[in-house]
Structure formats: C-alpha cells, structure tokens
Amino acid sequence: MKIAVIAAAVAVLAGIGLSPEIVGAPSPKKEAKAEKNATPLSSVLLQQRRARGAYLARAGNCIGCHTAQGGGAYAGGRKLSTPFGTFVTSNITPDKATGIGDWDEDDFWKALHEGKSRDGRLLYPAFPYTEYTKVTREDSDAIFAHLQALEPVVQQNPPSQVASRYDFQPLLTLWRAAYFKPGVYQADPAKSTEWNRGAYLVQGLGHCSACHAERNPLGGMIGRKGDDKLGGGQIMGSNWYAPSLTSSLEASTAGWPVEEIVQLLTTGISPRATTSGPMAEVVSQSLQHLTKEDARAMAIYLKSLPETQSHQQVNSPAQTEQVQAWLRYGARIYKEHCQDCHGDSGQGAPGIYPPLAGNRSVTLTPPTNVIRSVLNGGYPPSTAGNSRPYGMPPFAQVLRDGEVALVLSYIRNAWGNRASLVTTAQVDKSREGITER
C-alpha cells in the first residue's frame, strides 16, 4: 500500500468527533482470580466510591456521548454522521449481554488509560483516551464502580458503519505511535495544589482539548508545546468552532476575575460571555455539577494559561460602494429583527441579552458559530444558577441565506467590531443538520 494512501486513511481514523466503539467482542476467559485473597470493600466504603464515581462521571461528561436523544442514560446509541461513516456510541450500563456487565476494573482502566477494549482492540481516538489517560487509577475505579451500580439497560446498539477503506486497525497503530503516549497526570511541584487540581480536570477528565485544539490532517494536535493544547479548532462532525482558550482574541479568560470564570463554567452566563451550542450542553450536563472547589480550581488553571497567537485575522472589508450598500441593507435587517433585544448600539441587556459590540464570538473567523446561533437560536443552558435563561429564537425559517449573511456582515463591522464579511455560501453550509442534537 502506498504511503499516501496509508496517510489518508490514518487521517480519517484519527478524526476527532467520531463516536467510539468501547464495547468489544467478548475476550477469552481470564484465569480465575484468587478472590479469597482479596479484601472486599465495606458497604460504606463501596457507597463512598460509587458516589465519588458518579461525580467524576459527571465531570467527564460520560453521559453526554453515551446517551442517545430520548434514550436510556449511559445506554449508548448516540449516532454521529461523518464523511467517514456513521458512528454509534456503546452501552456502558452493567448489562452483561449488551453493556459492560462482564468487564472488571482492569478492563475499564485499559480503555481509559490505554485506549483499548477488553479484547485488545484499539479504540478510535474520538473516545478521548488521549486525555483520559491522565486520569488516576483510583478515579478510574470509582467511575467503574458507579457504572456497575447503574440499572442495567438491555440495548443492543447497531454497529458503527465505517467506510471499508477506513476500517483498518493497523492504521490506528501508526496513529498512536505518532500522537498518543499513555500517562497519568503528573503534578507540577512549582504550582499550587489548587492549580494542579484544575490542570488535572481540564487536561484529563474534562478533556477540553478534545474540542479546543487545532488538528492536522492526521488528527494530531498542532503547534502547542507541553500539555496546554487549547488553541481552538473546528469540531469534526459539527458545524461549530471551539475557540482558543489561550488567545485574548478568542476565548482566553486570562484577564477575567476568577469569580466570573467560575460563573461562566457553572451557570453558562457571565458579565462578559454566554455559552451556547456544544459548550452549553457541556455546562448543562457536566460543569454545573462541579463542586465550588473544583470549579474554582479549573478557573485558576484556565486563567493562568499563557497567551498564544490566535488563528484569527482581522480582515475588515474594504469600504467600497458595494460593501457599504450591503452593510446598509444588513443594518435594516438588524433594526427589524435584532435591535429590540440587542440594542441600537449592540449593547445588549446585562444578564438577559448578550452585547454584540466588542463580542469576541461575533467576530470569530470563520463565522461558523454566529451563523449557527442565528439559524438555530441562541440558548444558554438551563442550570441551577440560571434556571430560566433568556434565549434567541431561531431565524432559519425567517431569514433567507442572503439576509443572514448581510445582517451578520453588518453586526461584525458595526460599533467598533472589525471582521470579514459573511457569505451566502457560508450560511448555506451551516444550514446542514440544523435540527441535529
């Protein structure tokens, strides 16, 4: 097989966003363990371990991928269509026939830490074992204890439909050799206990780099030294861009008060930003359930990340007569559909409607996120700290593609904002899958 063909196949197998197949074919029976020499946990300790595991599973947002819309929790079946096939997440409830009821702690640890199923089969790196490998054995065992205590769900999920030219395990071996190194998180002795806890959560259980990282054609993370690979990237399988957490032009919180970072992580809103799209789902299902101590630790760590160069380039359009005419047309659309909530100067309403003037998410390039927000509606998550969030209705059926492009071009170049124009083709592309979860 030619090198170029191998490289192309590795690229798609390594693509972030592909749902993993965790449950493998039953492995050969292991030799019986000398259980008589094992000391079983007391019921109190077992309950404590399960409770901790439930918390850690929330922190890792396991339920987010392993629950289909309207399906049983952790029973899998969530589908993700990609250019390489349709991938289906697995059942991780303790059902012996269709779930992981026959797994033990070692099997589960091997999946998290090594990216291997119990039969030794390599898992697709979309299952974020590249981040979960940093999780400690103690925390892995606690999560497994929680999962084993769940009500078994008998649900035989359909197999993933991987295009035949990409379904080749040896290519994953090559990818892992280049981009994966197992290893539990090692604390930085020069940093505080709180900082290290935050780093452990962000780099490991939180697997933030699974979305907030730029990747090369082989699916490997690009251009960052060390473990702070949070420079922003397109989320494969979704028309959303996860902005850089290390650039002040995108989503860095280095200049924020710690309390505002905590507020954004746990409620989905803050005086400076509002979460929407995939991040709103993460806040709702995972981050809002963090303890105050863990949320603060994450905030301390995120605030400390050094500034990196953004992918963003300020490409203000030349103010030709045609461009000015387009922007005037966009201003009229804004006045009719947007001004009542976001204000005549894009100032918004504190705690209700986010400002558009000086809003980094508005001027991101490509403008994928802001297009999706207009088409799908902008909804912060419903959380304990913001139980009745204000939201923006979808305009997919109200505005034509050209009108969306014009109003966003205006917003991205009004009130001091400077960004490229939005094209009709970009809006048309973002309409794909607007009803997907």
N, C-alpha and C positions, 0 to 999 in steps of 0.2 A: 504494500500500500504506500502511495506516495506521501511524503512528509506534509504537503499542503492539505491533502485530504484528511490526514490524522489531525492536523491543527484545527481544521474547520469543525470536525466532529467534536473535538475537545471543547471548543468554544461553546457549542450549544449545550453540551452536557454540564458545563460549569455555570450555565446561566443562572443568575440569582432570580429567585421568584418561582422556580419550578417546585411544585409540591413534592415532598419526599415520599418514598415508599419505605416506611420504617419496619413494618412487619414483614419478615422474610418467611420463606418456607421453613417448616419445622427442621431444626437441626438434629443430627443423630443424638440418640440418648446419651446424656452425660453419665459418667460413672457416679454411682450413688455417693452422696456426701455423708460424711460421718457426723450426722446431726446430733448424735449423743454427746459429742464434744462441744457442740455449740451452746452458748448460753442465751436462751430466748429473752427478748426484752419483756420487762414487766408491762402490764396493761397500761399503766400510767405513762411510762416512757414511750410506748408504742403510740399512744394517743398524742403525745407531745411531738413525736417525729412526724406523724401524719399531719398534724396542724401546721407544723413548720413547712412540710412539703406542699400543702395547699397554698400557703403564702408564696412560696418560691415558684410554684407553677403559675401563679398569677403574675409574679414579677417577670417571668419568662414568657408570658402570654401564650402558653401552650394551647389554651382553648381557642385562641384566635385562628390558628390554622387547622386544628383537629376537630373542628365543629362545622358542619355544613349549615347553611342558612335553613332554619326551621328544623334542624336535626338534633339528635341527642348530643349532649356535651361530651366531648372527647371521643366520640364515635367515628370521627373522620368523615370522609365522603365529600369534603370540600373540593370542588373542581377548579382548575385554573387552565384556561386555554392559552397556549403559547404557539409561536411559529414552529415549535418542535414536537407538538403533540399536546394532548390533554392529560394533565397530571392530577392524581386523586390522593388526598391525604389519608392516612391509615387510622384504623380504630385502635386507640390506646387505652380502652377500658379493659378490665380484667376478664373479659370473656375468653375462654380457652380456645374456642374454635375460630373466632373472627378477630379477636383482640390480642392482648399481650398477657393473658392469664397464665401461660406456660413459661413466661420469662422469669428470670430471677434478677437480683440486684446487679450481678456481673454482666448479664446481657444488656441491661439498661445503661450501665456505665459504659459499656463498649460502644453503644450507639451515640451517647452524648460526647464521650471523650475521644473516640477513635473514628466515628463516622461509619461504623459497621453494624450490620444487622446481626442477629444471633447466629445465623448460618454463615457468617463471614462475608456476606455480600456487601460491596461498597455502596454507600448511600449517596444520592445526588447531593451536591453541596448546597442546594437550596434549603435543605434541612440544615439549619445554621450550626452544624457541629464545628465549623471553623471558629465560631465564637463560643459555643457551649463547651468546647474542650477546656476552657478556663474555669469551669465550674468544679468545685471541690467534690471529692468522693462523698463526703458527709452530706452535702446538699443534694447530690445525685440520688443517694439512697433515700433521703427524705422525700423527694419528689416521687420516686418509685413507690414508696410506702403509701403516699397519698393516692396515686393512681390505682394501686391494688385494692384500696379501700372503697373505690367507687362502685356503684351498682353496675354490674356487667351489662353491656348492651350488645345484643346479638345483631350485628350489622355487617354483612359481607359486602364491602365496598367493591365496586368494579375496578379492574386493574387499570393502571395508567396506560394510555395509548401513546407510546413513544414511537416516533417515526423510526423505521427499522435501521436507517443509516446512522442514527444517533445512539441506538441501544447496544452499546458495546463496552462492557466493563473494563477491558484493558486501557481504554482511553481515560477512564476515571483514575486509574493508577498513575498515568502520566501527569494528569492534572494535580493530583495530590502531591506528587513528588515536587512539583513546582510551587504550589500555593498553600500547602497545608502542613503544619507542624503541631502535633499534639502537645499540650502542656497546660497544666493548671496555673491559674493566675498567681504571679509572684509579687508580693507586696514590695513597694518601693520604700526602703527604710528611711529615705530622706523626706518622706511625706508623712502627713498625719494619719492617724487611724481612720478618721472620717474621710479623708481624701481617698485612701486606699479602698475603703468600702464603696465609695462612689465609683471608682475605677472598675472594681470587680463587677458591679451591677451593670455599668454601661458597656464594658467590653465583653462580659460573659453572658449572664442571664438575660440582660436587656437586649443583647445582640444588635445594638444600634447601627453598627457598621454594615449589617446585612442590607440596609436600605441606604444609609447616608454615606455611601462610598462610591467613588468612580471606579469603573472596572474596564479592563482592557478587553479585546475581542475574545480572549480565552476565559474571561470571567474572573481573572485575578485582580486584586485591588491595585490601584495605580498611585505611584508617586508620593507616598507618605512614608516617612521613617518612623520606626517604633510602632506602637500599638494604637496611636490616635488617628485611625484611618476613618475620619468622619468628614471628608472634604466634599460631600454631596455627590449625588448620582441619580440617573434615571432608574426608576423601579421597573424591572422587567416584568412583563405581564400586566402592567398597569400604566395608564397614561398620566402618571404623576412623577414629579421630580422631588426627591428628598434633598432639601437644601443643605449646604455645608454648615456644620456646627462649629467651624473654626474660622469662618470669614465674616467680618463685620458687614460685608455687602449682602450676605445671605441670612443665616440664622444663628450666628455666634451670639452668645449671651455674656461674653466677657465683660461688657460694660454695664450689665444689669445688677441691681441688688439681688442678693441670694433669695430673699423672700419672694421676689417676682418670678424667679425661675421656678421655685417650688410651686407657686400658684399656677403657672402655666402647665407644669408637669401633672399636677394632681386635679386641676379643675378644667383645663383646656382653654382658659382665658387668662389674660393679664393686661395691665395697662398698655403694654407695648405690642402684644401679639395675640392672635387667636388661632387655635388649631382647627384643621378641617381635613377632609379626605382620609387617607390611611392613618395619619397621625391622630386624628380624632378618635378613630377606632382603638388605637393603642392606648390612649388616655382612658377611654371608657372601660376597656376590658382589663387593663393591666395597671397603668401608673396611678390611677386614683386610689388603688388599694394598698399602695405602699405605706409603710409607717412614716411618721413625721421624720424620724431619724434617717431612714433610707432615702426619702425624697430630698432631704437636705444634703445628704452625702452626695447624691447624684448631682445636685445643683452646684456644690462646691467643686466637684471634679469638672463639670462642664464649663464652669466659669473660669477655671484655670487653664483651659486648653489654649495653647499659643496660636496667635493669628497666622493664618496661611493665605496664600494667594487664591482669590476666587476664580472660578471659571467664568464669572460674569464679565462682560464687557459693555461699557456704556456706549451704545450705538444709537444716539439720538438721530432721528431722520433729518435730512437737510430740509429746511423750511421753504420748499418750492411752493409755487402757487397751487399745484395739485395736492400736495400734502396738507397745506393749510385748509383747503376745501374739505378734505377728508376729516380733518380734526374738527372743523366747524359742524360737520354732519354728526360726528360722534358726540359732540357737546349737546346737540339737540336730543339725541337718544338718551344721553345721561340725564338731562333735565327731566325727560318724560318718565324714565323708569328707575332712576337711581338716586336722584337728588333728595327726595323726601326723607330717605334714611341716612344717606352718607353725607349730606350737606352740600351747600352750593360751593364750598371750597374744599370738599373732600375731607372735612374734619371729623366726620362720623359723630357718634354719641358715646361717651365713655361708659363702658360696661354693657353697652347694648349693640351698637353697630360699629365695627372697626373703622378707623380712619383709613382713607386711601392715599392721602397726601403723605409722602415720606414713608410709605409702607413698603418694606423690602420684598414682601411676597408679591406685590403688584408689579414690581419692575424686574423680577427674575427673567432671565433669558436662557432657554426658550420659555415662552409664556404659558407653558402647559398647565400649571396649577390654577392660574387665574381664569383661564378658559374653562377648565373643568368646573370651577366654582360657579361661574355664570351659567353654564349649561345645566349642571346638576343641582345647583343651590349650594349655599354656604352654611353649613350647620356645625357649630361647635358640639362637642359631646355632652350628653346629659350625665352629670356627675353629682356626687354628694355635695360638693361645694358650688355647684351651678346646676341645680336640678331642672330649671326651666330656661334653657338658653334661648336667646333670640337667634333667629336664622333668616337666611335669604331664600326666597322661593326659587325654584329652577326656572330658567328662561329658555330652555331648549325648544319649547313649543311656542314661545312668544316672539323670539327674535330669529331672523334668518342668519345664516353664517356670516354674510357680509356685514350685517348690522352688529353682530357680536364683535367682529374684527374692528369695526370703526369705533364703537364705544370704548373698547379696551385700548385701542391706539390713543384715543383721547385721554383716558384716565392715566395711561403710562407716560403721558407727556404734558400733564397739567399740574398746577400747584407746586412746581419745583421738581416733579418727577421727570426723569430722563431715561428713556428706554426705546428699544426698536418698535417699529410698527407691528401690529398683529395682522396676519394674512388670512384670507378666507380659507385657504388650503389648510392652515394650522387648525382652524376651528373645525373644519370638516373632519380632519383626522381625529380630533378629540371627541367627536360625537360617537366614535366607535365604542360600543359597550357601555353607554351611559347609564344603562339600567343594572349593570353588574354590581355585586356587593362591594 
